[in-house]
Amino acid sequence: MWRKRLRHRIVYLSIRGFLQFINFIPRRTALSICDVLGRIAYHAARETRLRTISHLKLAYAGECPGLDAARMAVSVFRNLG
């Protein structure tokens, strides 16, 4: 139980530290870093990526083929990165 709590605390402090770092650097640089992180997350999070593509296909049923849904998913991850 304490290990889980410790792991959550470490993740929390890491994210908080990263956000403070992002606030100190120029906006353009921060956006570039977050863009790269979003691309990495797209390739690393297979299950989330497939779920995102599936949801985009449902939302835009008949309007976009599979390739467009995959491109939109990359944009989603880059935007959230």
Contacts in CASP RR format, 6 or more apart in sequence:
PFRMAT RR
TARGET T0000
AUTHOR 0000-0000-0000
METHOD contacts of the structure
MODEL  1
MWRKRLRHRIVYLSIRGFLQFINFIPRRTALSICDVLGRIAYHAARETRL
RTISHLKLAYAGECPGLDAARMAVSVFRNLG
22 30 0 8 1.000
22 33 0 8 1.000
22 34 0 8 1.000
23 30 0 8 1.000
25 33 0 8 1.000
34 81 0 8 1.000
35 78 0 8 1.000
35 81 0 8 1.000
37 81 0 8 1.000
38 77 0 8 1.000
38 78 0 8 1.000
38 80 0 8 1.000
38 81 0 8 1.000
39 74 0 8 1.000
39 77 0 8 1.000
39 78 0 8 1.000
41 48 0 8 1.000
41 77 0 8 1.000
41 80 0 8 1.000
41 81 0 8 1.000
42 49 0 8 1.000
42 73 0 8 1.000
42 74 0 8 1.000
42 77 0 8 1.000
42 78 0 8 1.000
43 49 0 8 1.000
49 73 0 8 1.000
49 77 0 8 1.000
52 73 0 8 1.000
52 76 0 8 1.000
52 77 0 8 1.000
53 66 0 8 1.000
53 69 0 8 1.000
53 70 0 8 1.000
53 73 0 8 1.000
56 64 0 8 1.000
56 69 0 8 1.000
56 72 0 8 1.000
56 73 0 8 1.000
56 76 0 8 1.000
57 64 0 8 1.000
57 66 0 8 1.000
57 69 0 8 1.000
60 68 0 8 1.000
60 69 0 8 1.000
60 72 0 8 1.000
64 72 0 8 1.000
END
